[in-house]
Amino acid sequence: MNRRSRRHPVAAGCGLILVLAGLLTAGAEEPSPYEAVGAPSHPRVPAQWNRYHDFEQATRLLKQLAEVHRGRARLTSVGKSHGGRELWVLTVTNFRSAPVTEKPAFWIDGGIHANEIQSVEVVLYTAWYLLESWSRNPTVRRLLDEQVFHLAPMLSPDSRDAHFYRPNSTHTPRTGPRPRDDDRDGRIDEDGPDDLDGDGHLTQMRVKDDQGRYVPHEDYPDLLVPVKPGRKGQYTLLGQEGFDNDGDGQVNEDGDGWYDPNRNWGWNWQPAYVQGGADRYPFSIPENRAVADFIMQHPEIGGAQSFHNAGGMILRGPGAKNDRYEPADVRVLDELAAKGRQMLPRYKYLEIATELYEVYGGELDWLYQTQGVFALTNEMFPDFNYFGDQTNGQHLGTPEAQHEFNKYLLLGEGLVAWKAVDHPQYGRIEVGGLKKTWVRQPPSFMLEEECHRNMAFTLYHADQLPLVRVRSIEVKPLDGELRQVTAVIANDRLCPTHAAVDVARKITPPDRVSIQAPQGRVLVGWQSSEPYFLKPIEQERRPAELRVASVPGRGAVYVRWLIEGSGPLQVTVRSVKGGAHERSWKPAEKR
């Protein structure tokens, strides 16, 4: 079958396949009066979370949410993909509580690697949950009153739909679809994989061979394992389905793409000979450029969560060993991740460069190093979701565990049985193996829990963004018409109003604390890190508006003015990433 054929529906008989029905099902059951805690049982926008949404279905869901929840959702496109698909960003907040630019903002994205399809679902689920829970959940209502969420479900929409509708494995396509000459033979995308049996799944090829190095597993005969020393083999593995389309002696060496959208961001980018998939230069991938432009146009974004798969990990930067994060910022990320490990059982917390592998030009580092954002990445669907050894707690993410899981929990539906096909170069061979619709991606019955747990951690992360408040104003009369005014500017959340890297690089303008005294004149202004002003810092110019480098997490900054005159006062704090707040003071009436 021609590998470029686009008529590859997912096998209809597999219980794990993508359910491609519409969001609204005719003749649906009446909702039960008994409502379980968790996701809303009677949503205004019905949605299923035991299935996957393609681009058209995701777009329809986003548009429905924006239409039904007009006061709390706005859908915009930040650009178009190579294939002409919109790059959607759904902004969710209570637009009536305060201007968007005066609230802390949180960025959430998924699907930068197209085959990691559940990363899109958790972003869609988060948007749906926030909007549908607003009327019933006080915590959600407070979050949307205080904060703004920008949700970008699909950063690589073209290749994600290709995963759905074209032959692929669970691991492909990771790249975007822009043409690239991977083997440098002057031709573009001329030798990608081929679906030899036409079932939509790219599995493995094998041929019977007495000199081969593989034999069937004794318990799982569809699984080939290396032959033991001194024993005779039965099969040779030939790799992923495909043939030599361009006659150069290689198979599958130049398919669609290849570049990695998470190696193309404008921090510590390295060329392809250092970092595979980096592409031509930072932000040479227009989808990345469009997303970066949106984020830079919203400096109030102070936190971010990016979703990938697989492995069950909470990741922080730096991505490269030649890079570093500020220790104070690492402490914040460590505390966020500690709560995440509670909420996401048995997820690991790792530093990418030293505990996983090096990533140059990654989105996570760009967010932190250039935007001062406290950013984390979750690698969803850990291997222990297959089977775990209950005796010693070891994870069993092995081929044997996958086949055991397929046998007992999927009842065999996760496997393409070996079948004979004619190969243009190899002759009569067999193809078979695990279907593309699971392994990296959870099957239907596991998907909603993955979405909810990761969403809940994201909301916890967002709830720890800075939120400045004028906690108190104290006025002390001095000689004549002089008054000493002291205000406490507090931030009860974990994150400071400026990350340490932000302060060091002056990424975001300083916080501003101002006093309005209509009947008076501000003579002097000071700030201090402690309430006794033992070492006050005086601001000689424009003392009525003090510039504060950062309000610490779970801490406060103390400000003081010397004012000449009487009458009421108002103190206002404005922080790009920490919001805005004001408090008034009036002199007591004389009796």
ROPA-356910 format. One record per residue (C-alpha): residue in three letters; x, y, z. Coordinates in pm, whole numbers, padded with zeros to 5 digits, always signed. Example, Ala and Ser with C-alpha at 12.3 -4.5 7.8 and 13.67 -1.06 7.14 Angstrom:
ROPA-356910
ALA+01230-00450+00780/SER+01367-00106+00714/
end
This chain:
ROPA-356910
MET+00000+00000+00000/ASN+00129+00346-00082/ARG+00252+00502+00240/ARG+00110+00839+00138/SER-00243+00711+00128/ARG-00453+00907+00378/ARG-00731+00647+00392/HIS-00618+00462+00701/PRO-00902+00455+00958/VAL-00808+00299+01289/ALA-00915-00064+01312/ALA-01282-00063+01408/GLY-01273-00374+01624/CYS-01019-00254+01880/GLY-01167-00149+02214/LEU-00879+00095+02260/ILE-00925+00282+01935/LEU-01011+00648+01911/VAL-01384+00693+01945/LEU-01465+00929+01662/ALA-01830+00991+01741/GLY-01954+01347+01796/LEU-01954+01510+02137/LEU-02332+01491+02167/THR-02483+01144+02131/ALA-02846+01108+02033/GLY-03054+00917+02282/ALA-02804+00950+02565/GLU-02894+00813+02908/GLU-03071+01033+03159/PRO-02820+01157+03419/SER-02837+00990+03757/PRO-02952+01204+04051/TYR-02656+01065+04245/GLU-02356+01282+04157/ALA-02010+01149+04237/VAL-01748+01396+04349/GLY-01497+01497+04086/ALA-01581+01599+03733/PRO-01926+01759+03686/SER-02195+01499+03620/HIS-02437+01741+03452/PRO-02218+01973+03245/ARG-02357+02241+03017/VAL-02111+02121+02752/PRO-02115+01739+02756/ALA-01781+01572+02690/GLN-01634+01225+02722/TRP-01292+01170+02875/ASN-01252+00800+02804/ARG-01172+00876+02440/TYR-00945+01098+02230/HIS-01042+01408+02034/ASP-00904+01474+01688/PHE-00846+01832+01574/GLU-01197+01887+01446/GLN-01358+01749+01761/ALA-01123+01944+01988/THR-01199+02262+01796/ARG-01572+02200+01829/LEU-01535+02144+02204/LEU-01331+02463+02249/LYS-01583+02667+02051/GLN-01873+02523+02252/LEU-01698+02609+02579/ALA-01629+02965+02463/GLU-01989+03008+02346/VAL-02163+02861+02651/HIS-01931+03023+02907/ARG-01895+03367+02748/GLY-01820+03552+03069/ARG-01531+03319+03151/ALA-01383+03191+02822/ARG-01243+03349+02507/LEU-01104+03149+02218/THR-00836+03298+01994/SER-00606+03167+01726/VAL-00242+03270+01759/GLY-00157+03151+01408/LYS-00187+02858+01173/SER+00004+02534+01142/HIS+00189+02422+00833/GLY-00126+02232+00733/GLY-00353+02533+00785/ARG-00497+02433+01122/GLU-00562+02700+01383/LEU-00333+02718+01684/TRP-00598+02765+01948/VAL-00552+02934+02285/LEU-00850+02935+02521/THR-00829+03204+02790/VAL-01028+03114+03101/THR-01095+03358+03386/ASN-01375+03561+03538/PHE-01350+03857+03303/ARG-01570+04065+03534/SER-01357+04037+03850/ALA-01060+04247+03728/PRO-00880+04335+03405/VAL-00689+04039+03260/THR-00360+04229+03275/GLU-00404+04285+03650/LYS-00422+03916+03740/PRO-00150+03652+03766/ALA-00160+03427+03461/PHE-00079+03061+03406/TRP+00016+02892+03078/ILE-00083+02530+02999/ASP+00007+02346+02679/GLY+00012+01999+02532/GLY+00078+01813+02211/ILE+00412+01964+02115/HIS+00507+01604+02036/ALA+00220+01490+01819/ASN+00208+01121+01915/GLU+00177+01211+02284/ILE-00193+01241+02233/GLN-00317+01235+02593/SER-00122+01555+02660/VAL-00386+01731+02450/GLU-00668+01565+02642/VAL-00546+01686+02981/VAL-00541+02047+02855/LEU-00891+02012+02710/TYR-01008+01846+03032/THR-00860+02130+03239/ALA-01045+02393+03036/TRP-01370+02196+03053/TYR-01336+02126+03426/LEU-01262+02489+03517/LEU-01558+02622+03319/GLU-01808+02353+03414/SER-01711+02361+03784/TRP-01724+02739+03825/SER-02088+02741+03943/ARG-02047+02449+04186/ASN-01693+02458+04324/PRO-01580+02750+04546/THR-01211+02674+04487/VAL-01252+02694+04110/ARG-01458+03012+04143/ARG-01183+03173+04353/LEU-00914+03066+04107/LEU-01099+03221+03815/ASP-01167+03538+04014/GLU-00799+03574+04103/GLN-00616+03433+03801/VAL-00608+03389+03425/PHE-00547+03055+03251/HIS-00418+03043+02894/LEU-00464+02691+02756/ALA-00304+02580+02427/PRO-00411+02218+02372/MET-00231+02138+02045/LEU+00110+02279+01955/SER+00156+02028+01668/PRO-00199+01972+01536/ASP-00103+01849+01187/SER+00104+01554+01300/ARG-00138+01466+01577/ASP-00415+01417+01324/ALA-00165+01221+01115/HIS-00118+00989+01413/PHE-00495+00936+01414/TYR-00562+00890+01045/ARG-00240+00770+00885/PRO-00032+00459+00951/ASN+00180+00511+01261/SER+00311+00340+01571/THR+00259+00449+01930/HIS+00585+00646+01898/THR+00515+00836+01574/PRO+00504+01101+01451/ARG+00702+01296+01709/THR+00806+01548+01447/GLY+00612+01813+01262/PRO+00521+01757+00894/ARG+00727+02026+00723/PRO+00931+01866+00443/ARG+01295+01792+00526/ASP+01562+01599+00338/ASP+01665+01373+00624/ASP+01908+01154+00430/ARG+02049+01444+00223/ASP+02000+01276-00111/GLY+01834+01576-00276/ARG+01484+01429-00237/ILE+01231+01515+00032/ASP+01029+01273+00246/GLU+01061+01000-00014/ASP+01125+00700+00210/GLY+00906+00680+00517/PRO+00740+00375+00670/ASP+00481+00173+00474/ASP+00170+00005+00612/LEU+00221-00333+00449/ASP-00103-00491+00570/GLY-00319-00175+00549/ASP-00449-00183+00907/GLY-00337+00169+01009/HIS-00081+00040+01260/LEU+00292+00041+01190/THR+00413-00274+01361/GLN+00727-00488+01320/MET+00851-00710+01037/ARG+01000-01054+01090/VAL+01114-01338+00871/LYS+01167-01704+00959/ASP+01540-01772+00981/ASP+01716-02071+01137/GLN+02017-01844+01194/GLY+01809-01564+01345/ARG+01865-01431+01693/TYR+01502-01427+01814/VAL+01252-01683+01938/PRO+00890-01653+02060/HIS+00850-01585+02432/GLU+00749-01904+02612/ASP+00444-01738+02774/TYR+00361-01479+02509/PRO+00429-01632+02166/ASP+00354-01305+01983/LEU+00651-01147+02163/LEU+00996-01217+02021/VAL+01288-01228+02265/PRO+01663-01277+02208/VAL+01765-01640+02189/LYS+01963-01770+02484/PRO+02335-01839+02428/GLY+02396-02176+02269/ARG+02038-02206+02145/LYS+01914-02184+01788/GLY+01700-01893+01679/GLN+01383-01896+01469/TYR+01335-01539+01345/THR+01518-01229+01231/LEU+01358-00894+01309/LEU+01362-00651+01014/GLY+01246-00334+01189/GLN+00932-00126+01148/GLU+00699-00192+00856/GLY+00832-00039+00534/PHE+01043-00094+00227/ASP+01319+00082+00037/ASN+01116+00335-00161/ASP+01414+00523-00310/GLY+01644+00231-00383/ASP+01936+00348-00168/GLY+01959+00030+00037/GLN+01795+00183+00346/VAL+01442+00146+00478/ASN+01231+00423+00635/GLU+01518+00673+00654/ASP+01338+00980+00512/GLY+00976+01018+00620/ASP+00771+01329+00695/GLY+00971+01590+00885/TRP+01209+01530+01070/TYR+01259+01787+01340/ASP+01171+01810+01707/PRO+00947+02105+01807/ASN+01081+02082+02163/ARG+01441+02143+02055/ASN+01376+02466+01866/TRP+01316+02728+02137/GLY+01526+03038+02179/TRP+01733+02946+02481/ASN+02057+02744+02466/TRP+01964+02621+02118/GLN+02227+02404+01956/PRO+02262+02298+01590/ALA+02168+01953+01468/TYR+02514+01801+01507/VAL+02488+01875+01882/GLN+02113+01837+01931/GLY+01922+01616+01689/GLY+01597+01765+01564/ALA+01696+02124+01645/ASP+01602+02238+01293/ARG+01758+02537+01119/TYR+01766+02808+01385/PRO+01569+02902+01699/PHE+01200+02947+01621/SER+01241+02834+01262/ILE+00924+02632+01330/PRO+00639+02884+01286/GLU+00409+02708+01533/ASN+00670+02763+01805/ARG+00718+03124+01697/ALA+00344+03194+01719/VAL+00319+03046+02069/ALA+00630+03233+02189/ASP+00491+03561+02057/PHE+00168+03509+02251/ILE+00353+03432+02572/MET+00581+03736+02534/GLN+00274+03954+02478/HIS+00146+03837+02819/PRO+00426+03909+03068/GLU+00179+03848+03350/ILE+00231+03473+03292/GLY+00424+03359+03598/GLY+00374+02982+03591/ALA+00351+02715+03325/GLN+00277+02348+03287/SER+00361+02153+02973/PHE+00234+01798+02917/HIS+00418+01514+02746/ASN+00438+01136+02777/ALA+00546+00888+02892/GLY+00707+00750+03205/GLY+00539+00916+03505/MET+00771+01210+03575/ILE+00759+01569+03693/LEU+01049+01744+03524/ARG+01230+02069+03588/GLY+01520+02229+03409/PRO+01785+02294+03327/GLY+01776+02075+03023/ALA+02150+02097+02954/LYS+02444+02039+03185/ASN+02608+02366+03080/ASP+02308+02560+03207/ARG+02190+02642+03558/TYR+01885+02751+03755/GLU+01893+02995+04045/PRO+01894+02805+04378/ALA+01606+03010+04518/ASP+01394+02920+04217/VAL+01487+02553+04243/ARG+01356+02553+04600/VAL+01019+02678+04474/LEU+01006+02413+04200/ASP+01107+02146+04451/GLU+00818+02232+04679/LEU+00569+02238+04392/ALA+00691+01896+04276/ALA+00674+01751+04627/LYS+00301+01818+04631/GLY+00277+01687+04278/ARG+00428+01354+04376/GLN+00158+01326+04642/MET-00116+01395+04389/LEU+00041+01177+04117/PRO+00133+00855+04299/ARG+00476+00714+04219/TYR+00564+00986+03970/LYS+00935+01070+03990/TYR+01071+01423+04019/LEU+01380+01472+03805/GLU+01614+01737+03675/ILE+01621+01687+03299/ALA+01992+01735+03226/THR+02144+01523+03501/GLU+01872+01266+03572/LEU+01706+01207+03234/TYR+01888+01328+02921/GLU+02009+01660+02784/VAL+01768+01888+02600/TYR+01898+02198+02424/GLY+01649+02454+02302/GLY+01362+02317+02509/GLU+01041+02506+02582/LEU+01077+02460+02958/ASP+01413+02638+02973/TRP+01296+02915+02740/LEU+00999+02985+02968/TYR+01219+03003+03276/GLN+01537+03165+03147/THR+01386+03431+02921/GLN+01040+03489+03071/GLY+01104+03428+03441/VAL+00827+03166+03456/PHE+00813+02885+03711/ALA+00765+02604+03461/LEU+00734+02227+03497/THR+00675+01943+03254/ASN+00473+01631+03333/GLU+00554+01311+03146/MET+00224+01127+03173/PHE+00130+00757+03183/PRO+00397+00578+03387/ASP+00496+00220+03325/PHE+00359+00108+03662/ASN+00011+00158+03517/TYR+00057-00180+03351/PHE+00146-00407+03638/GLY+00337-00337+03957/ASP+00501-00593+04179/GLN+00297-00556+04495/THR+00571-00715+04703/ASN+00855-00471+04651/GLY+00690-00188+04459/GLN+00905-00229+04149/HIS+00769-00101+03820/LEU+00731-00351+03542/GLY+00728-00142+03225/THR+00871-00425+03019/PRO+00752-00597+02700/GLU+00643-00892+02914/ALA+00434-00660+03134/GLN+00277-00503+02827/HIS+00178-00842+02687/GLU+00048-00952+03027/PHE-00156-00632+03048/ASN-00287-00689+02696/LYS-00387-01046+02780/TYR-00570-00984+03107/LEU-00690-00623+03100/LEU-00733-00559+02728/LEU-00845-00913+02652/GLY-00605-00928+02361/GLU-00733-00619+02176/GLY-00405-00428+02197/LEU-00218-00654+01960/VAL-00195-00705+01585/ALA-00137-01078+01541/TRP+00147-01178+01311/LYS+00032-01222+00954/ALA+00205-01305+00627/VAL+00254-01033+00362/ASP+00457-00997+00045/HIS+00746-00752+00073/PRO+00893-00598-00246/GLN+01251-00653-00128/TYR+01235-00927+00137/GLY+00975-01152-00022/ARG+00732-01340+00206/ILE+00753-01200+00559/GLU+00526-01147+00860/VAL+00410-00825+01026/GLY+00262-00782+01373/GLY+00300-00627+01715/LEU+00141-00374+01949/LYS-00119-00134+01812/LYS-00054+00240+01795/THR-00355+00320+02015/TRP-00188+00235+02346/VAL+00152+00176+02516/ARG+00255+00544+02530/GLN-00111+00640+02547/PRO-00342+00506+02817/PRO-00636+00290+02714/SER-00980+00438+02760/PHE-01044+00326+03117/MET-00724+00490+03242/LEU-00748+00817+03052/GLU-00986+01016+03271/GLU-00789+00951+03589/GLU-00468+01062+03415/CYS-00644+01379+03302/HIS-00793+01459+03641/ARG-00484+01397+03853/ASN-00259+01599+03624/MET-00520+01876+03600/ALA-00548+01894+03979/PHE-00171+01929+04015/THR-00175+02203+03754/LEU-00437+02394+03951/TYR-00228+02356+04266/HIS+00074+02493+04078/ALA-00135+02785+03951/ASP-00270+02855+04298/GLN+00086+02910+04420/LEU+00147+03200+04180/PRO+00213+03531+04358/LEU-00088+03737+04462/VAL-00002+04074+04612/ARG-00218+04243+04873/VAL-00195+04564+05073/ARG-00239+04391+05405/SER-00245+04696+05629/ILE-00190+05070+05647/GLU-00071+05239+05966/VAL-00062+05618+06003/LYS+00140+05780+06281/PRO+00111+06158+06345/LEU+00440+06348+06381/ASP+00519+06714+06450/GLY+00299+06968+06278/GLU+00125+06832+05972/LEU+00375+06553+05919/ARG+00253+06190+05911/GLN+00442+05864+05889/VAL+00255+05609+05678/THR+00359+05242+05686/ALA+00205+04975+05466/VAL+00260+04599+05453/ILE+00266+04452+05101/ALA+00207+04079+05142/ASN+00223+03775+04918/ASP+00083+03463+05083/ARG+00162+03231+04794/LEU+00469+03013+04742/CYS+00606+03192+04434/PRO+00765+03537+04464/THR+00646+03814+04234/HIS+00975+03781+04046/ALA+01176+03463+04012/ALA+01541+03505+04110/VAL+01638+03472+03744/ASP+01391+03750+03663/VAL+01549+03982+03919/ALA+01901+03899+03800/ARG+01820+03962+03433/LYS+01561+04237+03482/ILE+01312+04048+03266/THR+00997+04196+03414/PRO+00954+04555+03541/PRO+00971+04589+03919/ASP+00659+04591+04133/ARG+00529+04938+04209/VAL+00379+05049+04539/SER+00225+05394+04526/ILE+00047+05623+04768/GLN-00216+05880+04680/ALA-00261+06165+04924/PRO-00497+06420+04765/GLN-00458+06665+05053/GLY-00092+06608+05120/ARG+00256+06592+04971/VAL+00489+06292+04979/LEU+00831+06398+05104/VAL+01026+06072+05147/GLY+00972+05704+05065/TRP+01148+05394+05197/GLN+01118+05018+05171/SER+01243+04740+05395/SER+01252+04361+05406/GLU+01157+04363+05778/PRO+00898+04560+05976/TYR+01142+04760+06192/PHE+01315+04945+05907/LEU+01655+04873+06058/LYS+01819+04919+05718/PRO+01567+05112+05510/ILE+01627+05173+05140/GLU+01532+05528+05040/GLN+01406+05607+04691/GLU+01511+05964+04626/ARG+01324+06024+04301/ARG+00945+05998+04281/PRO+00906+05869+04638/ALA+00527+05843+04600/GLU+00577+05540+04375/LEU+00827+05293+04517/ARG+00988+05037+04289/VAL+01016+04698+04461/ALA+01238+04432+04305/SER+01021+04144+04429/VAL+00776+04050+04700/PRO+00895+03715+04840/GLY+00682+03407+04846/ARG+00495+03366+05176/GLY+00641+03693+05284/ALA+00606+04069+05270/VAL+00775+04395+05183/TYR+00735+04693+05412/VAL+00702+05046+05275/ARG+00699+05381+05454/TRP+00639+05738+05354/LEU+00675+06076+05524/ILE+00380+06291+05417/GLU+00298+06653+05480/GLY-00075+06726+05502/SER-00398+06566+05619/GLY-00689+06377+05466/PRO-00749+06027+05330/LEU-00486+05802+05174/GLN-00483+05517+04926/VAL-00203+05264+04880/THR-00187+05061+04557/VAL+00044+04777+04458/ARG+00083+04667+04097/SER+00288+04364+04004/VAL+00319+04235+03648/LYS+00313+03873+03761/GLY+00150+03920+04101/GLY-00165+04116+04020/ALA-00288+04443+04166/HIS-00455+04551+04489/GLU-00538+04872+04673/ARG-00644+04974+05022/SER-00776+05305+05152/TRP-00735+05482+05486/LYS-00945+05762+05626/PRO-00882+05967+05941/ALA-01126+05906+06222/GLU-01410+06156+06242/LYS-01391+06403+06530/ARG-01682+06398+06774/
end
